[in-house]
Amino acid sequence: IMFGKDYLVSSNILGLFAVFISFYSLSMVIMNFFLSIAKTKIVFIALAASLLQALLIFFFHSNVLEIVKVNIFSVSLLFLVLMLIFFNKKKKWIFYQS
């Protein structure tokens, strides 16, 4: 737990960390939606995003800010791909309902 000077040093990263957690949470909601309708192959996209995230952290880890930026990039990319799949599937679902 950080108090005093330790907190002040890392407090400038909290906003970016909140962005990361927001994209992560939204991605997990979409992932759970796909899993709930038995679209289980979607986990391979999450696996690819996780591998990308680990690889980027391996190469870019000189400070905590850099790690948070890498996390934002990988999770926002995951979110974007999931949204594209969702809206592509949604179009197909609408056409098949009639």
DSSP file with accessible surface (Angstrom, degrees, kcal/mol):
  #  RESIDUE AA STRUCTURE BP1 BP2  ACC     N-H-->O    O-->H-N    N-H-->O    O-->H-N    TCO  KAPPA ALPHA  PHI   PSI    X-CA   Y-CA   Z-CA
    1    1 A I              0   0  189      0, 0.0     2,-0.4     0, 0.0     6,-0.1   0.000 360.0 360.0 360.0 135.1    0.0    0.0    0.0
    2    2 A M        +     0   0  103      4,-0.1     2,-0.3     5,-0.1     0, 0.0  -0.790 360.0 169.0 -99.4 133.4    1.4    3.4   -1.0
    3    3 A F    >   -     0   0  152     -2,-0.4     3,-1.2     4,-0.0     4,-0.4  -0.929  50.5 -12.1-132.2 157.8    1.3    6.4    1.3
    4    4 A G  T 3> S+     0   0   54     -2,-0.3     4,-2.0     1,-0.3     3,-0.3  -0.239 128.6   3.8  62.2-128.2    3.0    9.8    1.2
    5    5 A K  H 3> S+     0   0  176      1,-0.2     4,-2.1     2,-0.2    -1,-0.3   0.847 129.1  58.6 -64.9 -36.1    5.7   10.3   -1.4
    6    6 A D  H <> S+     0   0  110     -3,-1.2     4,-1.4     1,-0.2    -1,-0.2   0.903 108.7  46.1 -61.0 -39.5    5.2    6.8   -2.9
    7    7 A Y  H  > S+     0   0  111     -4,-0.4     4,-1.4    -3,-0.3    -2,-0.2   0.920 110.4  52.5 -68.5 -42.9    1.6    7.6   -3.7
    8    8 A L  H  < S+     0   0  119     -4,-2.0     4,-0.5     1,-0.2    -2,-0.2   0.869 106.9  53.3 -63.3 -35.1    2.4   11.1   -5.1
    9    9 A V  H  < S+     0   0  111     -4,-2.1     3,-0.4     1,-0.2    -1,-0.2   0.915 118.3  34.7 -65.9 -41.3    5.0    9.6   -7.5
   10   10 A S  H >X S+     0   0   30     -4,-1.4     3,-1.5    -5,-0.2     4,-0.6   0.537  93.6  89.5 -93.6  -3.5    2.5    7.1   -8.9
   11   11 A S  G >< S+     0   0   44     -4,-1.4     3,-0.8     1,-0.3     4,-0.5   0.804  78.3  63.9 -67.6 -24.7   -0.6    9.2   -8.8
   12   12 A N  G 34 S+     0   0  120     -4,-0.5     4,-0.4    -3,-0.4    -1,-0.3   0.690 100.7  53.7 -72.3 -13.4   -0.1   10.6  -12.3
   13   13 A I  G <> S+     0   0   24     -3,-1.5     4,-2.5     1,-0.2    -1,-0.2   0.653  85.2  84.7 -92.1 -15.1   -0.5    7.1  -13.7
   14   14 A L  H <X S+     0   0   81     -3,-0.8     4,-2.2    -4,-0.6    -1,-0.2   0.852  86.4  53.6 -61.1 -37.5   -3.9    6.5  -12.0
   15   15 A G  H  > S+     0   0   50     -4,-0.5     4,-1.6     2,-0.2    -1,-0.2   0.933 112.2  43.8 -62.8 -45.9   -5.9    8.2  -14.8
   16   16 A L  H  > S+     0   0   62     -4,-0.4     4,-2.3     1,-0.2    -2,-0.2   0.872 111.3  54.4 -66.8 -36.1   -4.3    6.0  -17.5
   17   17 A F  H  X S+     0   0   91     -4,-2.5     4,-2.7     1,-0.2    -1,-0.2   0.890 105.3  54.0 -64.8 -35.5   -4.7    2.9  -15.3
   18   18 A A  H  X S+     0   0   50     -4,-2.2     4,-2.3    -5,-0.2    -1,-0.2   0.882 106.6  51.7 -64.6 -37.5   -8.4    3.8  -15.1
   19   19 A V  H  X S+     0   0   59     -4,-1.6     4,-2.4     2,-0.2     5,-0.2   0.934 110.2  49.3 -62.8 -44.6   -8.6    3.9  -18.9
   20   20 A F  H  X S+     0   0   24     -4,-2.3     4,-2.5     1,-0.2    -2,-0.2   0.945 111.8  47.4 -58.8 -48.8   -6.9    0.5  -19.0
   21   21 A I  H  X S+     0   0   66     -4,-2.7     4,-2.8     1,-0.2    -1,-0.2   0.875 110.2  54.1 -64.3 -34.8   -9.3   -1.0  -16.5
   22   22 A S  H  X S+     0   0   67     -4,-2.3     4,-2.5     2,-0.2     5,-0.2   0.949 110.9  43.8 -65.1 -48.5  -12.3    0.5  -18.3
   23   23 A F  H  X S+     0   0   62     -4,-2.4     4,-2.3     2,-0.2    -2,-0.2   0.901 114.4  51.6 -62.5 -38.7  -11.3   -1.1  -21.6
   24   24 A Y  H  X S+     0   0  110     -4,-2.5     4,-2.3    -5,-0.2    -2,-0.2   0.939 110.7  47.5 -63.4 -45.9  -10.6   -4.4  -19.9
   25   25 A S  H  X S+     0   0   59     -4,-2.8     4,-2.0     1,-0.2    -2,-0.2   0.917 112.7  48.2 -63.3 -44.0  -14.0   -4.4  -18.1
   26   26 A L  H  X S+     0   0   88     -4,-2.5     4,-2.1     1,-0.2    -1,-0.2   0.900 111.0  51.7 -64.1 -38.8  -15.8   -3.6  -21.3
   27   27 A S  H  X S+     0   0    0     -4,-2.3     4,-2.7    -5,-0.2    -2,-0.2   0.909 108.9  50.3 -64.0 -40.1  -13.9   -6.3  -23.2
   28   28 A M  H  X S+     0   0   53     -4,-2.3     4,-2.6     2,-0.2    -1,-0.2   0.867 107.3  54.1 -69.2 -32.9  -14.8   -8.9  -20.5
   29   29 A V  H  X S+     0   0   97     -4,-2.0     4,-2.0     2,-0.2    -1,-0.2   0.946 112.1  44.2 -63.4 -45.9  -18.5   -7.9  -20.7
   30   30 A I  H  X S+     0   0   21     -4,-2.1     4,-2.4     2,-0.2    -2,-0.2   0.916 112.7  52.2 -66.1 -40.9  -18.5   -8.6  -24.5
   31   31 A M  H  X S+     0   0   12     -4,-2.7     4,-2.5     1,-0.2    -2,-0.2   0.934 110.0  48.6 -60.0 -44.7  -16.5  -11.8  -24.0
   32   32 A N  H  X S+     0   0  101     -4,-2.6     4,-2.2     1,-0.2    -1,-0.2   0.862 108.3  54.9 -65.6 -34.0  -19.0  -13.0  -21.4
   33   33 A F  H  X S+     0   0   76     -4,-2.0     4,-1.2     2,-0.2    -1,-0.2   0.957 109.9  45.7 -61.7 -49.6  -21.9  -12.2  -23.8
   34   34 A F  H  <>S+     0   0    1     -4,-2.4     5,-2.8     1,-0.2     3,-0.5   0.902 113.0  50.2 -61.5 -40.6  -20.3  -14.3  -26.6
   35   35 A L  H ><5S+     0   0   66     -4,-2.5     3,-1.6     1,-0.2    -1,-0.2   0.876 105.3  57.8 -65.3 -34.6  -19.7  -17.1  -24.2
   36   36 A S  H 3<5S+     0   0   91     -4,-2.2    -1,-0.2     1,-0.3    -2,-0.2   0.762 107.0  47.4 -69.0 -23.8  -23.3  -17.0  -22.9
   37   37 A I  T 3<5S-     0   0   64     -4,-1.2    -1,-0.3    -3,-0.5    -2,-0.2   0.106 123.7-104.7-102.9  21.7  -24.6  -17.5  -26.4
   38   38 A A  T < 5S+     0   0   77     -3,-1.6     2,-1.1     1,-0.2    -3,-0.2   0.748  76.1 138.9  65.2  30.3  -22.2  -20.4  -27.0
   39   39 A K    > < +     0   0   87     -5,-2.8     3,-0.9     1,-0.2    -1,-0.2  -0.664  18.7 158.7 -97.7  76.1  -19.7  -18.6  -29.2
   40   40 A T  G >   +     0   0   90     -2,-1.1     3,-1.6     1,-0.2     4,-0.2   0.675  54.2  76.2 -81.4 -16.8  -16.7  -20.1  -27.5
   41   41 A K  G >  S+     0   0  169      1,-0.3     3,-1.5    -3,-0.2     4,-0.4   0.647  75.7  82.7 -69.0 -10.2  -14.1  -19.7  -30.2
   42   42 A I  G X> S+     0   0   14     -3,-0.9     4,-1.3     1,-0.3     3,-1.1   0.748  73.7  74.6 -64.2 -21.8  -14.0  -16.0  -29.2
   43   43 A V  H <> S+     0   0   61     -3,-1.6     4,-2.5     1,-0.3    -1,-0.3   0.779  83.6  66.0 -65.5 -22.8  -11.6  -17.0  -26.5
   44   44 A F  H <> S+     0   0  136     -3,-1.5     4,-2.3     2,-0.2    -1,-0.3   0.835  98.4  52.8 -67.6 -29.8   -8.9  -17.4  -29.1
   45   45 A I  H <> S+     0   0   47     -3,-1.1     4,-2.4    -4,-0.4    -1,-0.2   0.917 110.0  47.5 -68.9 -42.4   -9.0  -13.6  -29.7
   46   46 A A  H  X S+     0   0   17     -4,-1.3     4,-2.4     2,-0.2    -2,-0.2   0.888 110.7  52.5 -64.7 -37.7   -8.6  -13.0  -26.0
   47   47 A L  H  X S+     0   0   95     -4,-2.5     4,-2.5     2,-0.2    -2,-0.2   0.927 109.3  48.9 -63.0 -43.1   -5.7  -15.4  -26.0
   48   48 A A  H  X S+     0   0   58     -4,-2.3     4,-2.5     1,-0.2    -2,-0.2   0.913 111.4  49.7 -63.4 -41.0   -4.0  -13.6  -28.9
   49   49 A A  H  X S+     0   0   14     -4,-2.4     4,-2.6     2,-0.2    -1,-0.2   0.891 110.4  50.8 -64.9 -38.2   -4.5  -10.3  -27.1
   50   50 A S  H  X S+     0   0   63     -4,-2.4     4,-2.5     2,-0.2    -2,-0.2   0.905 110.7  48.0 -66.0 -41.1   -3.0  -11.7  -23.9
   51   51 A L  H  X S+     0   0  113     -4,-2.5     4,-2.6     2,-0.2    -2,-0.2   0.906 111.9  50.0 -65.6 -40.5    0.0  -13.0  -25.8
   52   52 A L  H  X S+     0   0   53     -4,-2.5     4,-2.9     2,-0.2     5,-0.2   0.926 110.6  50.7 -60.9 -43.5    0.4   -9.6  -27.5
   53   53 A Q  H  X S+     0   0   43     -4,-2.6     4,-2.4     2,-0.2    -2,-0.2   0.934 111.8  46.2 -61.0 -46.5    0.2   -7.9  -24.1
   54   54 A A  H  X S+     0   0   60     -4,-2.5     4,-2.2     1,-0.2    -1,-0.2   0.912 113.5  49.6 -63.8 -41.1    2.9  -10.2  -22.6
   55   55 A L  H  X S+     0   0   97     -4,-2.6     4,-1.7     2,-0.2    -2,-0.2   0.925 111.7  47.6 -65.1 -43.5    5.1   -9.8  -25.6
   56   56 A L  H  X S+     0   0   31     -4,-2.9     4,-2.9     1,-0.2    -1,-0.2   0.891 111.2  50.7 -66.5 -38.0    4.8   -6.0  -25.5
   57   57 A I  H  < S+     0   0   52     -4,-2.4    -1,-0.2    -5,-0.2    -2,-0.2   0.895 106.6  56.4 -65.6 -36.4    5.5   -5.9  -21.8
   58   58 A F  H  < S+     0   0  142     -4,-2.2     3,-0.2    -5,-0.2    -1,-0.2   0.904 117.8  33.2 -60.2 -39.6    8.6   -8.0  -22.4
   59   59 A F  H  < S+     0   0  128     -4,-1.7     2,-0.5     1,-0.2    -2,-0.2   0.784 124.1  42.6 -88.3 -30.0    9.9   -5.5  -24.8
   60   60 A F  S  < S+     0   0  101     -4,-2.9    -1,-0.2    -5,-0.2    10,-0.2  -0.791  70.4 115.4-122.2  89.6    8.6   -2.3  -23.3
   61   61 A H        +     0   0  112     -2,-0.5    -1,-0.1    -3,-0.2    -4,-0.1   0.021  23.8 124.6-143.9  33.0    9.0   -2.3  -19.5
   62   62 A S  S    S-     0   0   94      1,-0.1     2,-0.3    -3,-0.1    -1,-0.0   0.805  85.5  -1.1 -71.1 -27.0   11.4    0.5  -18.7
   63   63 A N  S  > S-     0   0   83      1,-0.1     4,-1.7    -3,-0.0     5,-0.1  -0.954  77.5-100.3-152.5 172.2    8.9    2.2  -16.3
   64   64 A V  H  > S+     0   0   91     -2,-0.3     4,-2.5     1,-0.2     5,-0.2   0.876 117.7  58.3 -66.5 -36.1    5.4    1.7  -15.0
   65   65 A L  H  > S+     0   0   57      1,-0.2     4,-2.4     2,-0.2    -1,-0.2   0.915 105.2  50.5 -60.6 -41.7    4.0    4.3  -17.3
   66   66 A E  H  > S+     0   0   61      1,-0.2     4,-2.2     2,-0.2    -1,-0.2   0.906 110.0  50.3 -64.1 -39.0    5.2    2.4  -20.3
   67   67 A I  H  X S+     0   0   52     -4,-1.7     4,-2.4     2,-0.2    -2,-0.2   0.917 110.0  49.9 -66.3 -41.5    3.7   -0.8  -19.0
   68   68 A V  H  X S+     0   0    8     -4,-2.5     4,-2.5     1,-0.2    -2,-0.2   0.920 110.3  50.5 -64.5 -40.3    0.3    0.9  -18.5
   69   69 A K  H  X S+     0   0  120     -4,-2.4     4,-2.4     2,-0.2    -1,-0.2   0.902 109.8  50.3 -64.5 -39.6    0.4    2.3  -22.0
   70   70 A V  H  X S+     0   0   14     -4,-2.2     4,-2.6     2,-0.2     5,-0.2   0.918 110.7  50.0 -62.7 -42.4    1.2   -1.2  -23.4
   71   71 A N  H  X S+     0   0   17     -4,-2.4     4,-2.5     1,-0.2     5,-0.3   0.906 109.7  50.5 -63.4 -41.8   -1.8   -2.5  -21.5
   72   72 A I  H  X S+     0   0   30     -4,-2.5     4,-2.5     2,-0.2     5,-0.3   0.933 111.6  49.0 -61.2 -44.6   -4.0    0.2  -22.8
   73   73 A F  H  X S+     0   0  111     -4,-2.4     4,-2.1     1,-0.2    -2,-0.2   0.955 114.3  43.1 -60.8 -50.2   -3.0   -0.5  -26.3
   74   74 A S  H  X S+     0   0    2     -4,-2.6     4,-2.0     1,-0.2    -2,-0.2   0.915 117.9  43.9 -67.9 -40.4   -3.5   -4.3  -26.1
   75   75 A V  H  X S+     0   0    5     -4,-2.5     4,-2.7    -5,-0.2    -1,-0.2   0.876 112.9  51.2 -75.7 -34.1   -6.8   -4.2  -24.3
   76   76 A S  H  X S+     0   0   33     -4,-2.5     4,-2.6    -5,-0.3    -1,-0.2   0.884 109.7  51.5 -69.2 -33.4   -8.2   -1.4  -26.5
   77   77 A L  H  X S+     0   0   70     -4,-2.1     4,-2.5    -5,-0.3    -2,-0.2   0.930 110.1  48.9 -64.8 -42.6   -7.2   -3.5  -29.5
   78   78 A L  H  X S+     0   0   13     -4,-2.0     4,-2.7     2,-0.2    -2,-0.2   0.936 111.6  49.5 -59.5 -46.3   -9.0   -6.4  -28.0
   79   79 A F  H  X S+     0   0   43     -4,-2.7     4,-2.5     1,-0.2    -2,-0.2   0.922 110.5  50.1 -60.6 -43.4  -12.1   -4.2  -27.4
   80   80 A L  H  X S+     0   0   97     -4,-2.6     4,-2.4     2,-0.2    -1,-0.2   0.936 111.9  47.0 -62.5 -45.6  -12.1   -2.9  -30.9
   81   81 A V  H  X S+     0   0   50     -4,-2.5     4,-2.4     1,-0.2    -2,-0.2   0.927 112.7  49.7 -63.4 -43.0  -11.9   -6.4  -32.4
   82   82 A L  H  X S+     0   0    0     -4,-2.7     4,-2.7     1,-0.2    -1,-0.2   0.899 110.7  49.9 -63.5 -39.1  -14.7   -7.7  -30.2
   83   83 A M  H  X S+     0   0   46     -4,-2.5     4,-2.8     2,-0.2     5,-0.3   0.901 109.5  51.4 -67.1 -39.8  -16.9   -4.7  -31.1
   84   84 A L  H  X S+     0   0  110     -4,-2.4     4,-2.0     2,-0.2    -2,-0.2   0.924 112.9  45.4 -62.2 -42.4  -16.3   -5.3  -34.8
   85   85 A I  H  X S+     0   0   40     -4,-2.4     4,-2.8     2,-0.2     5,-0.2   0.925 112.4  52.1 -66.1 -42.5  -17.2   -8.9  -34.4
   86   86 A F  H  X S+     0   0   47     -4,-2.7     4,-2.5     1,-0.2    -2,-0.2   0.943 113.1  42.4 -59.7 -49.1  -20.3   -8.0  -32.3
   87   87 A F  H  X S+     0   0  104     -4,-2.8     4,-1.8     2,-0.2    -1,-0.2   0.843 113.6  52.7 -72.2 -29.8  -21.6   -5.5  -34.8
   88   88 A N  H  X S+     0   0   81     -4,-2.0     4,-1.5    -5,-0.3    -1,-0.2   0.931 113.8  43.1 -66.6 -44.2  -20.9   -7.8  -37.7
   89   89 A K  H  X S+     0   0   68     -4,-2.8     4,-2.7     1,-0.2    -2,-0.2   0.875 109.1  58.8 -67.1 -36.8  -22.8  -10.6  -36.0
   90   90 A K  H  X S+     0   0   90     -4,-2.5     4,-2.3    -5,-0.2    -1,-0.2   0.901 103.1  52.2 -62.7 -39.4  -25.6   -8.2  -35.0
   91   91 A K  H  X S+     0   0  129     -4,-1.8     4,-2.0     1,-0.2    -1,-0.2   0.930 111.5  46.7 -60.1 -44.1  -26.2   -7.4  -38.7
   92   92 A K  H  X S+     0   0  100     -4,-1.5     4,-1.8     1,-0.2    -2,-0.2   0.893 110.3  52.9 -66.2 -38.4  -26.5  -11.1  -39.5
   93   93 A W  H  X S+     0   0   73     -4,-2.7     4,-0.8     1,-0.2    -1,-0.2   0.896 108.5  50.7 -64.1 -38.5  -28.8  -11.7  -36.5
   94   94 A I  H >X S+     0   0   95     -4,-2.3     3,-0.7     1,-0.2     4,-0.5   0.928 111.0  47.8 -66.0 -42.0  -31.1   -8.9  -37.7
   95   95 A F  H 3< S+     0   0  147     -4,-2.0     3,-0.5     1,-0.2    -1,-0.2   0.824 110.6  51.7 -69.9 -29.7  -31.3  -10.3  -41.2
   96   96 A Y  H 3< S+     0   0  186     -4,-1.8    -1,-0.2     1,-0.2    -2,-0.2   0.615  95.3  72.0 -82.9 -10.5  -32.0  -13.8  -39.9
   97   97 A Q  H <<        0   0  157     -4,-0.8    -1,-0.2    -3,-0.7    -2,-0.2   0.761 360.0 360.0 -77.0 -22.5  -34.9  -12.8  -37.7
   98   98 A S     <        0   0  145     -4,-0.5    -3,-0.0    -3,-0.5    -4,-0.0  -0.062 360.0 360.0 -81.9 360.0  -37.4  -12.0  -40.4
